[in-house]
Amino acid sequence: MGKADIYQVAKAAGVSISTVSRAFTRPELVSQKTRHKVLEVADKLDFNISRSATALKSGQTYRVAMLMNEEITSWFNTQTFAGIESVMHTAGYDISLFQHIDTAANRHEFFTELPIRRNVDAVFVASFAIDPHEVEQLQRIHVPIIGINTPSSEGFDATISIDDEKGMYTATQHLINLGHRHIVYPCSEAAGLDSSIDARARGFIRACEDAEGRHDINWQVLSVPRGPAFADSALSALLALDKFPDAICCQMDMMAIPLVLKLERYGHRTPRDYSIVGFDDSPYADTINLTTMRQDPYAMGRTAAEKALKLIAGETPDTPHEVIEAQLVPRSTDMPFGEMA
């Protein structure tokens, strides 16, 4: 027996054809009882609604794209994706992932081919800027662009971000206020595009420069190669210093956590010998009691998705562009300089 069509499902469920369609594509417009009945009948009759037919009728693809400059496996991208998916999946959308949009070739391929294929209804950009030409390419097909923790809101229809520069300024100022005077900022080399994480370095530098007139401080930025071994490279750079610092400010927890664990092997124990502050409040930060700056990429993903749905529907979000502040989470990897052994 062949698969049933939408007419047979509607007849068996005792509802209209449009109700069957909405039960699959716009479930929020159908009561839970009716949708359950339609899905139960559809399952028995081995019916699946045609996504392509729906797209032709509505002019939508029911697919969105998420662009990132790293792998999806990074903590920030995983949490952001989960937040977007929690909203978009419920609304009937699939998500296409584009990793490593941080090279000229990858960017050219995406922004050149997308207008031709017209296969997404919205684009999410995570943690990096897009240039005017790329914005123009998307605007040609009227695709909303939603930025998540992007360095700027320019060129985006909506954004939700934390103030990375201010967050790292706060973290650095915290260490200075604890009396630390030899502060080092290990970080990966700047990407080939303007990314949110590079703004953190600017926050560290600005906090140190602002403190120079009031305190006798010695500060330094240690740039190490990008890539999976960046934490080990930071470890080597720190151990190679003529004098080990009394405070370390890290661009992210995934650098700070390995440093805390590995530096102890070389006789440097926190907070006895040095204070250290991370950024993100990612998994395991609380396990090692890391003092850090907290952000919530899952919540940002949900907010971005909600903005996207409004833009796709031709509406303007209540607050198109939002900036939230990262919060200092004091734990036990820092202490006043005078109390250190």
C-alpha positions in Angstrom: 0.0 0.0 0.0 1.4 3.4 -0.9 1.7 6.4 1.4 -1.4 8.4 2.2 -1.8 11.9 1.0 -2.9 15.0 2.9 -6.5 14.5 1.8 -6.7 11.1 3.3 -5.2 12.3 6.6 -7.6 15.2 6.8 -10.6 12.8 6.1 -9.4 10.3 8.7 -8.7 12.9 11.3 -12.0 14.8 10.6 -10.3 18.1 10.0 -9.6 20.4 7.0 -6.6 20.1 4.8 -5.3 23.4 6.0 -5.5 22.2 9.6 -3.3 19.1 8.7 -0.8 21.5 7.1 -0.7 23.8 10.1 -0.3 20.9 12.5 3.1 20.2 10.8 4.3 23.6 9.8 2.6 26.1 12.2 1.9 24.0 15.3 1.3 27.1 17.5 -1.9 27.8 15.4 -3.4 24.4 16.2 -4.7 23.2 19.6 -2.6 20.5 21.3 -5.5 18.1 21.1 -6.1 18.6 17.4 -2.4 18.4 16.6 -2.0 15.2 18.6 -4.9 13.6 16.6 -3.5 14.7 13.3 -0.1 13.4 14.1 -1.5 10.1 15.3 -3.5 9.6 12.1 -0.5 10.7 10.0 1.7 8.1 11.7 -0.8 5.3 11.1 -1.1 6.2 7.5 2.6 6.7 7.0 2.2 10.3 5.9 4.9 13.1 5.9 4.2 16.6 4.7 6.3 17.8 1.8 8.7 20.4 2.9 9.4 21.5 -0.7 5.6 21.9 -1.3 5.3 24.0 1.8 8.2 26.1 0.7 6.7 26.7 -2.8 3.4 27.8 -1.3 4.8 30.1 1.4 7.9 31.3 -0.4 10.0 30.2 2.6 12.6 27.4 2.8 12.1 26.7 6.5 15.8 26.6 6.9 18.2 29.0 8.5 22.0 29.2 8.4 24.4 29.6 11.3 27.9 30.9 10.5 30.8 30.5 12.9 34.5 31.2 12.7 35.4 28.0 14.7 34.1 24.5 15.1 30.6 23.8 16.3 32.3 21.8 19.1 33.5 25.0 20.9 31.6 25.7 24.1 30.2 29.0 22.9 29.1 27.7 19.5 27.5 24.5 21.0 25.5 26.5 23.5 24.5 29.2 20.9 23.3 26.5 18.5 21.3 24.8 21.3 19.6 28.1 22.1 18.8 28.8 18.4 17.6 25.2 17.9 15.3 25.3 20.9 13.3 28.1 19.3 13.6 27.4 15.5 12.9 23.7 15.7 9.6 24.3 17.5 8.8 26.8 14.7 9.4 24.1 12.0 12.9 25.2 10.9 16.0 23.3 10.1 19.5 24.8 10.8 22.4 24.5 8.4 25.8 24.9 10.0 28.8 26.6 8.3 32.0 26.2 10.2 35.3 28.1 9.8 33.9 31.1 7.9 37.2 32.8 8.8 39.0 32.4 5.5 38.6 34.5 2.3 37.8 31.3 0.3 35.1 30.0 2.7 33.5 33.4 3.0 33.5 34.0 -0.8 31.9 30.6 -1.4 29.1 31.1 1.1 28.2 34.7 0.3 28.4 34.2 -3.5 26.5 31.0 -3.7 23.8 31.7 -1.2 22.0 34.4 -3.2 21.9 32.1 -6.2 20.5 29.1 -4.3 18.2 31.2 -2.0 18.0 28.3 0.4 17.7 29.9 3.8 15.2 32.3 5.4 17.7 33.9 7.8 21.4 33.9 8.6 22.9 33.9 12.2 26.5 35.1 12.5 28.3 34.1 15.6 31.2 36.1 17.0 32.6 37.9 14.0 31.9 40.8 11.7 30.7 40.7 8.1 31.8 43.3 5.5 29.6 45.6 3.5 29.8 43.5 0.3 28.6 40.4 2.3 25.8 42.4 3.7 24.8 43.5 0.2 24.8 39.9 -1.0 22.3 38.9 1.6 20.1 42.0 1.2 19.7 41.2 -2.5 17.5 38.3 -1.4 15.9 40.0 1.6 17.4 37.5 4.1 17.5 38.9 7.7 21.0 38.9 9.3 21.1 38.3 13.0 24.4 38.8 14.9 25.3 36.9 18.1 28.1 38.4 20.1 29.4 40.3 17.0 31.9 43.1 17.4 29.4 45.6 16.0 25.7 45.8 15.1 26.5 47.5 11.7 25.1 45.6 8.8 22.9 43.4 10.9 19.1 43.5 11.1 19.3 42.4 14.8 22.0 41.6 17.3 22.4 40.2 20.8 25.9 40.5 22.3 27.9 40.9 25.4 30.3 43.8 25.8 33.5 41.7 25.5 35.8 44.7 25.9 34.0 46.0 29.0 33.9 42.5 30.4 37.7 42.0 30.2 38.2 45.6 31.4 36.3 44.6 34.5 38.2 41.3 35.0 41.6 43.2 34.7 40.4 46.0 37.0 39.5 43.3 39.5 43.0 42.0 39.6 44.5 45.5 39.8 42.2 46.4 42.7 43.4 43.2 44.5 46.9 44.8 44.4 48.5 42.8 41.6 51.2 44.7 39.7 52.7 42.1 37.4 49.8 41.1 35.1 50.0 39.0 32.0 47.3 38.4 29.3 48.0 35.2 27.3 45.8 35.1 24.2 45.6 33.5 20.7 46.8 35.7 17.9 44.1 37.9 16.3 41.9 36.2 13.7 41.9 37.5 10.1 38.6 39.2 10.7 37.1 41.3 13.5 36.0 38.8 16.2 34.5 39.3 19.6 37.3 37.6 21.4 39.8 40.1 20.0 37.8 42.9 21.7 38.7 41.3 25.1 42.4 42.1 24.4 41.4 45.7 23.9 39.7 45.6 27.3 42.8 44.3 29.1 45.0 46.9 27.5 42.7 49.8 28.2 42.3 48.7 31.9 46.1 48.5 32.3 46.7 51.8 30.5 44.1 53.5 32.7 45.7 52.2 35.9 49.3 53.3 34.9 48.8 56.8 36.3 47.7 55.5 39.7 49.6 52.3 40.1 53.1 51.1 39.4 52.1 48.1 37.3 53.9 45.9 34.8 51.6 44.3 32.2 52.2 42.3 29.1 50.1 40.7 26.3 51.4 37.2 25.3 50.2 36.3 21.8 50.4 32.6 20.9 49.4 30.8 17.7 45.7 30.0 17.2 44.7 26.4 17.1 44.0 23.4 19.3 47.4 23.7 21.1 46.9 27.4 22.1 46.7 26.6 25.8 50.0 24.6 25.8 51.6 27.5 23.8 50.4 29.9 26.5 51.9 27.6 29.2 55.3 27.6 27.4 55.2 31.4 26.9 54.4 31.9 30.6 57.2 29.6 31.8 59.7 31.3 29.5 59.2 34.7 31.2 62.2 36.1 33.2 59.8 36.6 36.1 56.6 34.7 36.7 53.6 37.1 37.0 51.5 37.5 40.2 48.3 37.6 38.1 47.1 36.1 34.8 44.1 37.3 32.9 42.9 34.8 30.3 40.8 35.5 27.2 38.7 32.4 27.9 38.2 29.7 30.5 39.4 27.0 28.0 42.8 28.6 28.3 42.6 29.4 32.0 41.5 25.9 33.2 44.4 24.0 31.5 46.9 26.6 32.8 45.7 26.2 36.4 46.1 22.4 36.2 49.4 22.4 34.3 51.2 25.3 36.1 50.9 23.4 39.4 53.2 20.8 38.0 55.9 23.5 37.7 55.4 24.7 41.2 53.0 27.6 40.5 49.8 27.1 42.6 46.8 29.4 42.5 45.9 31.4 44.6 49.0 30.9 46.7 51.5 32.1 44.0 49.3 33.9 41.5 45.7 35.0 40.8 44.0 34.0 37.6 40.7 35.1 36.0 39.0 33.4 33.0 36.2 34.5 30.8 32.9 32.6 29.9 32.0 30.6 33.0 32.1 27.5 30.8 31.9 23.9 32.0 34.4 22.9 34.6 35.0 26.5 35.6 33.1 25.9 38.9 34.8 22.5 39.3 38.2 24.0 39.7 36.7 27.1 41.4 37.9 29.5 38.7 37.1 33.1 39.1 35.7 34.2 35.7 33.4 36.5 33.8 30.0 34.9 33.1 28.1 35.0 29.8 25.1 32.8 28.7 25.4 31.9 25.0 22.3 29.6 25.2 20.1 32.5 26.3 21.7 34.7 23.5 20.9 32.0 21.0 17.2 31.8 22.1 17.0 35.6 21.9 18.6 35.7 18.5 16.1 33.1 17.2 13.1 35.0 18.6 14.3 38.1 16.8 14.8 36.0 13.6 11.2 34.7 13.6 9.9 38.3 13.9 12.1 39.5 11.0 11.1 36.5 8.8 7.5 37.4 9.4 8.1 41.0 8.3 8.0 42.4 11.8 10.5 44.5 13.7 11.8 43.0 17.0 10.9 45.1 20.1 14.6 45.6 20.7 16.5 44.9 17.5 20.0 45.4 19.0 20.8 44.4 22.6 24.1 44.5 24.5 24.3 42.8 27.9 27.2 42.8 30.4 29.3 39.9 31.5 29.2 39.4 35.2 32.2 38.7 37.5 31.9 35.4 39.3 34.4 35.4 42.2 35.6 32.0 43.3 38.9 30.9 44.7 41.6 31.4 42.1 42.4 34.9 43.2 43.2 36.8 46.4 44.6 40.1 47.4 48.3 40.4 46.5 49.4 41.1 50.1 47.8 37.9 51.4 49.7 35.6 48.9 52.4 33.4 50.3 
